[in-house]
Each structure stands twice: as C-alpha cells, then as structure tokens.
C-alpha cells in the first residue's frame, strides 16, 4: 500500500503528500503543517535523511495503530456475537419459564386430594386452610 509522495523543490522545501490528499510542507529547517494534518511539534531537520527517518517512524506507528484498531474491532465483533448469543439464551430461558408457570404443577386428581385434606371444614375452619383452598380453586379454574 502506498502512503504518499515526498517531493523536494529547488529551494530546499519538502512537501509530503499523503494518499488521502492532505499534505505537509517542510521549509528551511522547521516543519510546518497545512490544514488537515494535526500539528504535533516543530522539529529541526538537517537533511533528507532526518526527514526519511521521521517519515519511516510515522509510517510504522500508523501500521501499529491500524493493527491495534483491527484487533479492537475484532474484539468488539466477538463481544457483539457473544451478546447476541446471550440474548437468544435469555429469550429461550424466559420462554421456558413462562411455559412452566402456565402449566399446572398438580394434576386435577392431585388437586382434589389436596382439597379434601386441607378443606376448612375438616380443619376447624383454619384460616391457613381457608387460604390454601381458595388458591387451589383459583388454580383449577385456569
């Protein structure tokens, strides 16, 4: 992949034109930037070799940042996949819970036996037996 071009004018000025169209002009011995490039610091350049070293270092840093970005993007993608799986699992568990709640835990025959044992008439009109009987009758109607 090509990052850009480095040109030197007859007056000793360097212009770096990046692939995205932005550029940096270096004149005399001090680096200056054009709009579109964030100015980090001004540095004295003593010749093309210093500039080449700095450009090579900057390109290596860009490659490292691209790699870090790719790794982070992959992590985000994997987390989104995991989140989707967790949501599906949650939905299945909710469906199972809802269906378990809707189904009676006792058969009609079992409810009749329980009612006959806890009916308030057989338990001295016990308040607890009265409440249990009401709940059983209510459940039978569902």
C-alpha positions as CSV (number, residue, x, y, z in Angstrom):
1,X,0.0,0.0,0.0
2,X,1.3,3.4,-0.9
3,X,1.1,6.1,1.9
4,X,2.1,9.2,-0.1
5,X,4.8,11.1,-2.0
6,X,7.8,13.1,-0.9
7,X,8.9,15.9,-3.2
8,X,11.8,18.4,-2.7
9,X,11.7,21.7,-4.5
10,X,14.8,23.6,-5.8
11,X,14.6,25.9,-2.9
12,X,15.1,23.1,-0.4
13,X,11.5,22.8,0.7
14,X,10.0,19.3,1.2
15,X,6.3,18.5,0.5
16,X,4.8,15.3,1.7
17,X,1.5,14.5,0.0
18,X,-0.4,11.7,1.7
19,X,-2.7,9.3,-0.2
20,X,-5.8,11.0,1.4
21,X,-4.8,14.2,-0.3
22,X,-3.6,16.1,2.7
23,X,0.0,17.3,2.7
24,X,2.8,18.7,4.9
25,X,5.3,21.2,3.7
26,X,8.7,21.4,5.3
27,X,10.7,24.6,4.6
28,X,14.1,25.7,5.6
29,X,14.9,23.7,8.7
30,X,11.5,23.8,10.5
31,X,8.5,21.6,9.9
32,X,5.2,23.3,9.3
33,X,1.8,21.7,8.6
34,X,-1.0,22.5,6.3
35,X,-4.7,22.2,7.3
36,X,-5.9,18.6,7.6
37,X,-2.8,17.4,9.4
38,X,-2.7,17.8,13.2
39,X,0.4,19.7,14.2
40,X,2.2,17.8,16.9
41,X,5.5,19.6,17.3
42,X,8.0,21.6,15.4
43,X,11.3,19.9,14.7
44,X,14.5,21.0,13.1
45,X,15.5,18.9,10.1
46,X,19.1,18.8,8.9
47,X,18.6,17.0,5.7
48,X,16.5,14.5,3.8
49,X,17.8,11.5,5.9
50,X,16.3,13.0,9.1
51,X,13.0,13.5,7.3
52,X,13.1,10.0,5.9
53,X,13.7,8.5,9.3
54,X,10.8,10.5,10.8
55,X,8.5,9.5,7.9
56,X,9.5,5.9,8.3
57,X,8.9,6.1,12.1
58,X,5.5,7.7,11.4
59,X,4.5,5.0,8.9
60,X,5.5,2.3,11.4
61,X,3.3,4.0,14.0
62,X,0.4,4.2,11.6
63,X,0.8,0.5,10.8
64,X,0.9,-0.3,14.5
65,X,-2.2,1.8,15.1
66,X,-4.0,0.1,12.2
67,X,-3.1,-3.3,13.7
68,X,-4.4,-2.2,17.1
69,X,-7.6,-0.9,15.5
70,X,-8.1,-4.2,13.7
71,X,-7.6,-6.1,16.9
72,X,-10.0,-3.9,18.8
73,X,-12.6,-4.2,16.0
74,X,-12.3,-8.0,16.2
75,X,-12.8,-7.9,19.9
76,X,-15.9,-5.7,19.5
77,X,-17.3,-8.0,16.8
78,X,-16.7,-11.1,19.1
79,X,-18.4,-9.3,22.0
80,X,-21.4,-8.4,19.8
81,X,-21.6,-12.1,18.8
82,X,-21.5,-13.2,22.4
83,X,-24.1,-10.6,23.3
84,X,-26.4,-11.9,20.6
85,X,-25.9,-15.5,21.8
86,X,-26.6,-14.4,25.4
87,X,-29.8,-12.6,24.3
88,X,-31.0,-15.7,22.5
89,X,-30.3,-17.9,25.5
90,X,-32.1,-15.4,27.8
91,X,-35.1,-15.4,25.4
92,X,-35.2,-19.2,25.5
93,X,-35.0,-19.4,29.2
94,X,-37.8,-16.8,29.5
95,X,-40.0,-18.9,27.2
96,X,-39.3,-22.0,29.2
97,X,-40.1,-20.1,32.5
98,X,-43.3,-18.8,31.1
99,X,-44.4,-22.1,29.8
100,X,-43.5,-23.7,33.2
101,X,-45.6,-21.1,35.1
102,X,-48.6,-21.7,32.8
103,X,-48.6,-25.4,33.2
104,X,-50.1,-26.7,36.5
105,X,-47.7,-28.5,38.8
106,X,-50.5,-30.7,40.0
107,X,-53.0,-32.8,38.0
108,X,-56.7,-32.4,38.6
109,X,-56.7,-35.6,40.6
110,X,-53.9,-34.4,42.8
111,X,-55.7,-31.1,43.4
112,X,-58.9,-33.0,44.5
113,X,-56.8,-34.9,47.1
114,X,-55.2,-31.8,48.4
115,X,-58.5,-30.0,48.6
116,X,-60.0,-32.9,50.5
117,X,-57.2,-32.9,53.0
118,X,-56.9,-29.1,53.6
119,X,-60.6,-28.1,53.3
120,X,-61.5,-25.7,56.1
121,X,-64.5,-27.9,57.2
122,X,-62.1,-30.7,58.0
123,X,-59.6,-28.5,59.8
124,X,-61.7,-26.5,62.3
125,X,-62.1,-23.6,59.8
126,X,-58.4,-22.9,60.0
127,X,-57.5,-19.5,58.3
128,X,-54.5,-21.1,56.6
129,X,-56.6,-24.0,55.2
130,X,-59.2,-21.5,54.0
131,X,-56.5,-19.5,52.0
132,X,-55.0,-22.7,50.6
133,X,-58.4,-23.9,49.5
134,X,-59.1,-20.5,47.8
135,X,-55.8,-20.8,45.9
136,X,-56.4,-24.3,44.8
137,X,-59.9,-23.5,43.5
138,X,-58.5,-20.4,41.7
139,X,-55.8,-22.6,40.0
140,X,-58.3,-25.2,38.9
141,X,-60.3,-22.6,37.0
142,X,-57.2,-21.6,34.9
